[in-house]
Amino acid sequence: MPARKRLKIATFNVNGVLTRLPHLLAWLAREQPDIVALQELKATQEAFPETAIRDAGYGCIWHGQRSWNGVALLARGQDPIESRRGLPGDPNDDQSRYLEAAAHGVIVGGLYLPNGNPQPGPKFDYKLTWMQRLHKHAKSLVTLPHPVALIGDFNVVPTDADIYEPKSWRKDALLQPEVREAYQALLAQGWTDSLRAVHGDAQIFTFWDYFREHFARDRGLRIDHLLLNPVLAPGLKDAGVDRWVRALEKPSDHAPTWIEVVAPSKPR
């Protein structure tokens, strides 16, 4: 029987990797996750702080882009082995929103799903089309005989229980019925929503906007998700949110969200 090891896998929308680099490095040093997906780098390929991250003990791959996009994958003590850069299905889509690699025996798809606002409109249409492409690609991953995690900022509030007050957000793209249906269809492929699996019906948030002291008042949303395929899901041991990072001065509006899982060291 292959040896098994406990891994901490995390996702963190840094909202600017250069601006938030001290926070990122402090979090890596304190929490020591084994695998990390980052979103919203807001940095070109050349500007990514590779040296600082490697000095912190992490190998890394990244797909940089100006403005609101950019994704990266980090692995403690090793280099992630890249398997895909960009979500398949549209060769003309140049937005850097998906990166896939193997690390610590797990295949990880790190994603930054489009926000979709304002809706209705072309940005919302792009979101729905992107989710269709994600659904198709995820279907090829969920049945693999290897442990797979699909993680990142999904920009989806799955249910009204995942937001402090749905009434004022009803017109937002994150809560639209089509978006929620697409997310549930993704889960129906066989993915496990790890935070919900661990915490049940308890209210748990991963994002608090900067308005009206929403973090201090715990008026948040759950939009960062870690989905596990049937090979990896049975090893899920714990899940949580590192809220202390959101409490730092000039933070990202997201907090790192993580799971602890026991996974086979070799594919079964």
Buried (B, 14 or more C-beta within 10 A) or exposed (E): EEEEBEBBBBBBBBBBBBBBBEBBBBBBEEBEBBBBBBBBBBBEEEBBBBEBBEEBBBBBBBBBBEEBBBBBBBBBEBBBBBEBBBBEBEEEBEBBBBBBBBBBBBBBBBBBBBBBBEBEEEBBEBBBBBBEBBBEBBEEBBEEEBBBBBBBBBBBBBBEEBBBEBEEBEEBBBBBEBBBEBBEEBBEBBBBBBBBBBBEEEEBBBBBEEEEEBBEEEBBBBBBBBBBBBBBBEBBEEBBBBBBBBEBEEBBBBBBBBBBBBBBEEBE
